[in-house]
Amino acid sequence: MIDRDAAARLGLNAQLIDNTLYDAFGQRQVSTMYMQLNQYHVVMEVAPQFWQSPETLKNIYIQSPAGAQVPLSAIASFKTDTTTLAVNHQGQSPAVTISFNLAPGAALGDAAPAIEKAKRDIGLPASIQAGFQGTAQAFQSSLANQPLLILAALLTVYIVLGALYESYIHPITILSTLPSAGVGAILALLLFKTDLTVIALIGIILLIGIVKKNAIMMIDFALEAERERGKSPEEAIYEACLLRFRPIMMTTMAALLGGLPLALGAGTGSELRRPLGITILFTRALSISGAQATN
């Protein structure tokens, strides 16, 4: 226990005291001896017989910046006490980890706000900073990034389609078919009581791509029928629905059957894959019903 006032009067600081103690007990390497066949590190420390008792601390002297030898006992004292074997750190700050598990049927989205509320009710001092780690941290990051990710995906689709059709209107026509995919996926997750995780979001983005492809197939044909054969928009899109029904059904069934093992699979890691399978399976089934109704 350092008496910092006494140490300051003698021109000593905590860093100088720490360095002196490390020189005595920390095995500091001070030099290297180079021989013909090998090299040896020179380590400075007190003799082993002085390690046996803390009374040795009374024989430690610290050299002040002025050159005077100050005994450690003049500016510090020691006592015997219990302490931890190790102090965990996060960055440069001491850290303590408190783990928790979810109750059956509880979602991480409900647990995180409850923990934040408990933290506010406790009234932690400003010197203590609390935050989530691991899965909970990933969950919070995904919640913060999901709206931006969906918006970026839609904006990218709009730009690509605008360049393809050289129009500001036709991309909106195609994008108007996308809400059904998102709504169907969310309804499926609610029906099966599954969280909207990052994997589920990947499934929704995959569905956006498939639904967009189906709309492009029909609108491409309808635009060509309008321009080349002079058909009205209603006649052109109706004929496009009839002729594109088979390829749309082929890709829809391929996606549906591909998502079936993910949705029904069990075993290690199945809880990670199931949201992806559910979003694909259920929304593809809705797409089949809608395509049949259109036909």
C-alpha positions in Angstrom: 0.0 0.0 0.0 1.8 3.1 -1.3 1.7 6.4 0.6 1.5 8.5 -2.5 1.9 11.8 -0.6 5.1 10.6 1.0 6.3 9.2 -2.3 5.6 12.5 -4.1 7.6 14.5 -1.5 10.6 12.3 -2.2 10.1 12.6 -6.0 8.8 9.0 -6.5 5.8 8.0 -8.6 3.8 4.8 -8.8 5.4 3.8 -12.1 8.9 4.0 -10.6 7.9 1.9 -7.6 6.3 -0.7 -9.9 9.4 -0.9 -12.0 11.6 -1.4 -9.0 9.4 -4.2 -7.7 9.3 -5.8 -11.1 13.1 -5.7 -11.3 13.2 -7.6 -8.0 10.5 -10.1 -8.5 9.3 -10.0 -12.1 12.2 -11.7 -13.9 13.1 -8.7 -16.1 15.4 -9.5 -19.0 18.3 -7.1 -18.9 20.8 -8.5 -21.4 21.7 -11.3 -23.8 24.9 -13.3 -23.7 26.0 -14.5 -27.1 28.2 -17.6 -27.2 29.7 -19.6 -30.1 26.8 -22.1 -30.3 24.0 -20.5 -28.4 22.7 -17.3 -26.7 21.5 -16.9 -23.2 19.1 -14.3 -21.7 20.2 -12.5 -18.6 17.4 -12.1 -16.1 17.6 -9.8 -13.1 15.9 -10.8 -9.9 16.6 -11.1 -6.2 18.1 -14.3 -4.9 15.6 -17.1 -4.4 16.1 -17.2 -0.6 14.5 -13.7 -0.5 11.3 -14.9 -2.1 10.1 -16.7 1.0 8.9 -13.8 3.1 7.3 -10.4 2.5 9.8 -9.0 5.0 12.1 -8.8 2.0 10.2 -5.7 0.9 11.8 -3.8 3.8 15.2 -4.4 2.1 14.1 -3.0 -1.3 15.5 0.5 -2.1 14.1 2.8 -4.9 16.4 5.2 -6.7 14.8 8.6 -6.9 15.3 10.9 -9.9 17.7 12.9 -7.7 19.9 9.8 -7.2 19.0 9.1 -3.6 18.3 5.6 -2.4 14.8 5.6 -0.7 13.8 2.5 1.2 10.5 1.1 0.2 9.3 0.9 3.8 9.5 4.7 3.9 6.8 5.3 1.4 4.8 2.0 1.5 3.5 -0.7 3.9 2.2 -4.2 3.4 -0.4 -6.5 4.9 -1.6 -10.1 4.3 -5.1 -10.3 2.7 -7.1 -12.5 0.3 -7.5 -11.5 -3.3 -8.4 -13.0 -6.7 -6.0 -15.1 -8.6 -6.7 -13.1 -11.8 -8.5 -10.0 -12.7 -10.4 -10.2 -16.0 -10.1 -7.2 -18.3 -12.0 -6.0 -21.4 -9.6 -3.6 -23.1 -7.9 -1.8 -20.3 -10.7 -1.9 -17.8 -11.5 -4.6 -15.2 -14.6 -6.5 -16.3 -17.0 -9.0 -14.8 -19.2 -11.2 -16.9 -22.7 -12.2 -15.8 -24.3 -15.0 -17.9 -27.9 -15.7 -18.3 -30.1 -18.3 -20.1 -33.6 -17.8 -21.6 -36.6 -19.4 -20.0 -38.5 -21.9 -22.2 -40.6 -20.0 -24.7 -38.8 -16.7 -24.0 -37.1 -14.6 -26.8 -33.9 -12.8 -26.6 -35.7 -9.7 -27.9 -37.7 -9.7 -24.6 -34.8 -10.5 -22.3 -32.6 -7.6 -23.5 -35.0 -4.8 -22.6 -35.7 -6.5 -19.3 -32.0 -6.5 -18.5 -31.7 -2.9 -19.5 -34.6 -2.0 -17.2 -33.0 -3.9 -14.3 -29.8 -2.0 -14.9 -31.6 1.3 -14.8 -33.5 0.3 -11.6 -30.3 -0.7 -9.8 -28.8 2.8 -10.4 -25.3 1.8 -11.5 -22.7 4.6 -10.9 -21.4 6.4 -13.9 -18.0 4.7 -13.5 -19.5 1.3 -14.4 -20.2 0.6 -18.0 -22.5 -2.3 -18.9 -23.0 -3.9 -22.2 -24.0 -7.2 -23.9 -21.5 -9.6 -25.3 -21.7 -12.8 -27.4 -25.2 -13.7 -28.9 -26.9 -10.8 -27.1 -24.5 -8.3 -28.7 -24.9 -9.9 -32.1 -28.7 -9.6 -31.6 -28.5 -5.9 -30.8 -26.3 -5.3 -33.8 -28.6 -7.1 -36.1 -31.6 -5.1 -34.9 -29.7 -1.9 -35.5 -28.6 -3.0 -39.0 -31.6 -4.8 -40.3 -33.7 -1.8 -41.5 -30.7 -0.3 -43.2 -29.9 -3.6 -44.8 -33.4 -4.0 -46.2 -33.4 -0.4 -47.4 -30.0 -0.9 -49.1 -31.2 -4.0 -50.8 -34.4 -2.3 -52.1 -32.4 0.7 -53.3 -29.9 -1.5 -55.1 -32.7 -3.4 -56.8 -34.4 -0.1 -57.8 -31.2 1.3 -59.3 -30.4 -1.9 -61.2 -33.9 -2.2 -62.6 -34.0 1.5 -63.5 -30.8 1.0 -65.5 -32.2 -2.1 -67.1 -35.6 -0.6 -68.2 -34.4 3.0 -68.5 -37.5 4.0 -66.6 -38.4 5.4 -63.2 -41.8 3.7 -63.2 -41.2 0.0 -64.1 -38.8 -0.6 -61.2 -41.6 0.5 -58.8 -44.0 -1.9 -60.6 -41.6 -4.7 -59.9 -40.9 -3.7 -56.3 -44.6 -3.5 -55.6 -44.6 -7.3 -55.7 -42.1 -7.6 -52.9 -44.2 -6.8 -49.8 -46.1 -10.0 -50.1 -42.8 -12.0 -49.7 -41.9 -10.0 -46.5 -45.4 -10.3 -45.0 -45.6 -14.0 -45.8 -42.2 -14.6 -44.2 -43.1 -12.7 -41.0 -46.4 -14.4 -40.7 -44.6 -17.8 -41.0 -42.2 -16.8 -38.2 -45.1 -15.7 -36.0 -47.0 -18.9 -36.8 -44.1 -21.1 -35.8 -43.1 -18.8 -32.9 -39.6 -18.2 -34.4 -37.5 -15.1 -33.8 -36.6 -12.7 -36.7 -32.9 -13.6 -36.6 -30.2 -12.7 -39.0 -30.7 -16.1 -40.7 -34.4 -15.3 -41.1 -33.5 -12.0 -42.6 -31.3 -13.7 -45.1 -34.3 -15.9 -46.1 -36.4 -12.7 -46.6 -33.7 -11.1 -48.8 -33.5 -14.4 -50.8 -37.3 -14.3 -51.3 -37.1 -10.7 -52.4 -34.7 -11.8 -55.1 -36.9 -14.7 -56.2 -40.1 -12.6 -56.3 -38.3 -9.9 -58.1 -37.1 -12.4 -60.7 -40.7 -13.6 -61.2 -42.0 -10.1 -61.8 -39.1 -9.3 -64.2 -40.0 -12.4 -66.3 -43.6 -11.2 -66.7 -43.0 -7.5 -67.1 -40.2 -8.1 -69.7 -42.7 -10.1 -71.8 -45.5 -7.6 -71.3 -43.4 -4.7 -72.4 -42.2 -6.5 -75.5 -45.8 -7.4 -76.3 -46.9 -3.8 -75.9 -44.0 -2.4 -78.1 -43.8 -5.0 -80.8 -47.4 -6.2 -81.2 -49.3 -3.2 -80.0 -51.2 -4.9 -77.2 -52.8 -3.1 -74.4 -51.2 -3.3 -70.9 -54.0 -5.6 -69.6 -53.7 -8.0 -72.5 -49.9 -8.0 -72.4 -49.6 -8.8 -68.7 -52.3 -11.4 -68.9 -50.5 -13.2 -71.7 -47.2 -12.9 -69.8 -48.9 -14.5 -66.8 -50.0 -17.4 -68.9 -46.7 -18.0 -70.7 -44.4 -17.4 -67.7 -46.5 -19.6 -65.4 -44.4 -22.7 -66.0 -40.9 -21.2 -65.4 -42.2 -19.4 -62.4 -43.6 -22.6 -60.9 -40.3 -24.4 -61.7 -38.2 -22.0 -59.7 -40.8 -21.7 -57.0 -40.9 -25.4 -56.5 -37.1 -25.7 -56.5 -36.9 -23.1 -53.8 -39.7 -24.7 -51.8 -38.3 -28.2 -51.9 -34.8 -26.8 -51.1 -36.1 -25.1 -48.0 -38.0 -28.2 -46.8 -35.0 -30.0 -45.2 -34.0 -26.7 -43.5 -37.5 -26.2 -41.9 -38.0 -29.8 -40.8 -34.5 -30.9 -40.0 -33.4 -31.7 -36.5 -30.1 -32.2 -34.7 -27.1 -30.1 -33.9 -27.5 -26.6 -35.4 -31.0 -27.1 -36.6 -32.2 -24.1 -34.5 -29.9 -21.9 -36.6 -31.2 -23.2 -40.0 -34.9 -23.5 -39.2 -35.8 -19.8 -39.6 -34.3 -19.8 -43.1 -36.3 -22.9 -44.0 -39.5 -21.5 -42.6 -39.3 -18.2 -44.4 -38.6 -19.9 -47.7 -41.1 -22.7 -47.3 -44.1 -20.8 -46.2 -43.7 -17.8 -48.5 -43.0 -20.1 -51.5 -46.3 -21.9 -50.7 -48.1 -18.5 -50.8 -46.4 -17.7 -54.1 -47.7 -21.0 -55.6 -51.2 -20.1 -54.5 -50.9 -16.6 -55.9 -49.5 -17.9 -59.2 -52.3 -20.4 -59.6 -54.9 -17.7 -58.9 -53.3 -15.4 -61.4 -53.3 -18.2 -64.0 
